[in-house]
Amino acid sequence: MPELPEVETVMRGLRPSLEGSILKKVTQRRKDLRFPLPENMAMRLTGRKVEQLKRRAKYVLAHLDDDMVLFFHLGMSGRVTILQDEKRPPLGAHDHIIFETDGGDEIRYCDPRRFGMMDLVHVNDLESHKAFKDLGPEPLGNTFNGPDFYTRIKNKKTNIKATILDQRVVAGIGNIYACEALHLAGISPERQAQSLTMAEADLLVVTIRDVLNKAIEAGGSSLRDYVQASGELGYFQHSWSVYGREGESCRKCDGKDTAQFLIERIQQNGRSTFYCPACQC
């Protein structure tokens, strides 16, 4: 499932085509994705101007000129691509929603497994919507800081990996970047969240932000279905320190006098966790 860097990359890729543009035509080819689509969605969107694109957690939000907000989640297999050439491939079976702008661009929302979602709400109801009302702070924002993070985790008996995956604690982090941030911070994914000191919590905030920013710079990680809005792959998977590297040497431990340390994989809360038992304690 695309995580924050992938969604941020998609949102930034859509901005040149959508921000300031009018949705000249919207085609809706089915009534639902994971959930039913808003009633008369295509008709309600046609003719509307996209004032601004934003991201919240793993959602892309399009603020419209009638104070409505269209937002979507890519789910497991969703992708949004921009077509600008006159010669465009025929619509595929899984191209469910098509947006055509007054600038001539075509944006296709494709979702073979239909685990994504799309909704349309008034801006005043956005924060109370079930998708957003319980979300924690944005990890790239100023409200995500050491003292606040420490307060959120100091009484939690769950492991720190599961804790930072909890969208109520911090929004947008998924399995890949949780593993990477914990490795960079030198913190074992098996430690109880409440065992972290204030200094460790502050360090983890820094490493989370650092990993996410580097992933965004690389266009995210292409795993299975994810591509950027341009259709290009992301490249951050080539920079993973631990994720997907079971049995390979730890890059932080390479060159030490001790024996070579290898990345291990364990199961935590139904997900694979990759870490180095030597430098993460």
Secondary structure by P-SEA (a helix, b strand, c coil): cccaaaaaaaaaaaccccccccccbbbbccccccccccccccccccccccccccccccbbbbbccccbbbbbbbccbbbbbbbcccccccccccccbbbbcccbbbbbbbbccccccccccccccccccccccccccccccccccaaaaaaacccccccaaaaaacccccccccaaaaaaaaaaaccccccccccccaaaaaaaaaaaaaaaaaaaaacccccccccccccbbbcccccccccccccccccccccccccbbbbbbbbcccbbbbbbccccc
